[in-house]
Amino acid sequence: MTPNNTREDQPGGEADLPPAAYRPTPLTYKGPHGHDHTYVDKVMLSGNKNDTHLIKLRIRSTRRPELGDKFSSRHGQKGVVGRVVAQEDMPFSDHGICPDIIMNPHGFPSRMTVGKMIELLAGKAGVLDGQIRFGTAFGGDSVDSCSKVLVRHGFHYLGKDFMTSGLSGEPLSAYIFCGPIYYQKLKHMVIDKMHARARGPRQVLTRQPTEGRSREGGLRLGEMERDCLIGYGASMLLNERLMTSSDGFRVHVCSKCGLIARPQWCQPCRSRDHLQQLEIPYACKLLFQELQSMNIVPRLRLEAK
């Protein structure tokens, strides 16, 4: 419930209002479209001495990993799912073990997440001998001791395994560094980020589409995208994206004085004989008017067709 015509920081504000001054302001759930399995997990009821009630809902949903969802190891080695493969197509070891996640090894040299390799080795050794391992930088188990456990159980000293391709059934040409490791799902998921629009709300001042997914905004064609289109010479596409689909506006311009005129009348020239109509972005027209308010007069030079 919110008050009709008041604010909390004004004298005689929300705290002094009678209950009749409030009106219901319902909110709708703006969850992912087409996602049915959403549950109310927890409800919190609160209030104050003036009988103003506050209700908070915590909503949860069960989701399966999909293309574009973000995951991370405990060492900040984050990344998104690039491909989901059926288990029969995954590579497997001599023990019949398929990896859950395959990571590109090029992520290691620049990020220098050596702790992830140590966790992988220590985890593999801990699984084999049933001991708890410590993979911290402050003491704990050494890489050498974990590697000796691997050798004792018939594995490679460096934690690499012989893998067979699930697609061809042939051995892979390289040994694969693998073992058990913790991964966590991050909150950045594709279903929460997907956004598209055809027509929608516009800003009042510039008449351009609003910004951001929460405001049903448009997809921005930025400066660098514009540079690419200029490089390709795609002038009609540029015109469409930056004006027709954005804030195109038809104005009357006087070809004699070069100023924007009223429809069918140029006030500085006191005439309608030299008017021409053209389409410019509304933000451009707004800029001209703001410059004129500072006593800077931009004039448009029109060429006869």
C-alpha positions, -999 to 999 in steps of 0.1 A, spaced: 0 0 0 13 35 -9 -1 69 0 -20 88 -27 -2 122 -29 26 123 -3 62 114 4 79 102 35 103 131 37 76 158 35 60 174 66 28 156 73 41 127 53 34 90 53 36 85 91 8 110 98 -17 97 72 -49 80 82 -54 44 69 -80 57 43 -54 77 25 -37 45 12 -44 28 -20 -35 -7 -32 -4 -9 -55 -2 -45 -66 30 -58 -82 33 -85 -109 60 -112 -109 85 -103 -137 101 -137 -139 115 -154 -170 88 -158 -197 77 -194 -202 93 -206 -170 65 -225 -152 82 -240 -122 85 -211 -98 76 -214 -61 71 -191 -32 99 -202 -9 95 -178 20 71 -151 31 81 -123 55 54 -101 72 65 -69 89 50 -36 100 53 -6 122 34 12 150 11 29 124 -2 -4 111 17 0 79 23 -36 66 52 -48 46 51 -82 28 82 -97 12 82 -129 -9 113 -150 -17 108 -169 -50 128 -199 -61 129 -220 -92 148 -252 -102 168 -248 -133 189 -271 -154 222 -258 -169 219 -246 -204 240 -229 -231 253 -196 -218 248 -203 -181 278 -192 -160 299 -215 -137 330 -210 -117 355 -231 -98 366 -220 -63 396 -202 -78 376 -176 -98 381 -196 -130 347 -186 -144 332 -193 -178 299 -200 -196 286 -233 -210 295 -234 -247 281 -268 -255 260 -295 -238 270 -330 -250 252 -363 -245 271 -387 -222 277 -413 -249 295 -387 -269 318 -376 -241 354 -390 -238 359 -417 -211 388 -431 -192 399 -468 -187 377 -469 -156 347 -458 -176 346 -424 -160 332 -395 -181 340 -359 -171 311 -336 -162 329 -304 -174 356 -300 -200 376 -268 -196 399 -252 -222 435 -254 -208 443 -220 -223 426 -204 -193 454 -214 -170 485 -194 -183 470 -159 -181 448 -164 -150 476 -183 -131 450 -203 -111 476 -229 -99 454 -236 -69 429 -252 -92 454 -277 -104 465 -285 -68 428 -290 -58 423 -314 -87 454 -334 -78 446 -334 -41 410 -343 -47 420 -372 -69 445 -385 -43 419 -381 -15 393 -401 -35 419 -429 -40 432 -433 -5 401 -421 15 420 -393 33 410 -356 37 433 -333 18 441 -296 23 446 -276 -8 453 -242 8 484 -220 2 491 -220 40 506 -255 46 485 -285 38 494 -313 15 522 -309 -10 518 -317 -47 546 -343 -44 528 -363 -17 495 -363 -37 513 -374 -68 529 -403 -49 494 -415 -39 483 -414 -75 513 -435 -86 507 -460 -57 472 -466 -71 483 -470 -107 477 -435 -120 500 -410 -138 522 -389 -115 509 -357 -130 472 -366 -128 469 -371 -165 446 -399 -178 444 -419 -210 410 -410 -226 390 -425 -254 368 -405 -277 331 -412 -273 324 -402 -309 350 -423 -328 359 -449 -301 396 -441 -308 421 -429 -282 426 -392 -279 460 -380 -292 470 -364 -258 467 -373 -222 440 -354 -204 445 -337 -170 414 -347 -150 401 -353 -115 373 -343 -90 369 -306 -83 342 -283 -69 322 -261 -93 295 -236 -84 267 -222 -105 267 -184 -107 235 -163 -108 242 -150 -143 218 -172 -163 207 -169 -199 170 -172 -190 173 -140 -169 193 -121 -196 174 -128 -228 158 -97 -242 144 -84 -275 118 -59 -285 102 -45 -317 83 -14 -305 83 -2 -269 86 28 -245 107 58 -254 123 85 -233 103 117 -230 132 142 -236 150 126 -266 123 103 -279 149 75 -282 141 39 -269 147 34 -232 178 17 -219 180 -17 -202 161 -49 -201 141 -39 -170 126 -9 -189 119 -29 -221 147 -10 -237 161 -13 -272 193 -30 -283 219 -3 -286 240 1 -318 271 17 -302 300 37 -316 321 7 -325 293 -10 -343 287 22 -362 324 22 -372 321 -13 -386 290 -4 -407 309 27 -420 338 5 -429 315 -17 -449 298 13 -465 263 1 -453 249 36 -452 212 26 -456 215 2 -426 231 29 -406 203 53 -415 177 28 -405 193 18 -371 203 52 -360 173 72 -371 143 53 -386 143 27 -358 154 52 -331 141 88 -331 134 99 -367 115 132 -368 102 152 -397 110 190 -395 104 220 -417 136 239 -425 139 273 -442 164 271 -470 170 309 -469 180 313 -432 188 276 -424 167 275 -392 141 250 -381 107 265 -388 71 259 -377 50 239 -401 43 261 -431 58 293 -415 94 306 -409 92 332 -382 127 349 -387 120 353 -425 82 360 -420 76 338 -450 66 303 -462 82 305 -496 115 287 -488 104 258 -466 116 223 -471 107 192 -451 134 167 -441 139 139 -416 165 142 -388 169 125 -354 148 141 -327 180 143 -305 196 164 -333 166 188 -334 168 190 -295 206 198 -297 199 227 -322 172 241 -298 195 238 -268 223 256 -287 199 284 -297 189 288 -260 227 296 -254 227 321 -282 246 298 -306 227 296 -338 233 265 -359 221 268 -396 214 240 -420 226 244 -456 201 228 -479 209 218 -515 182 221 -542 171 186 -555 
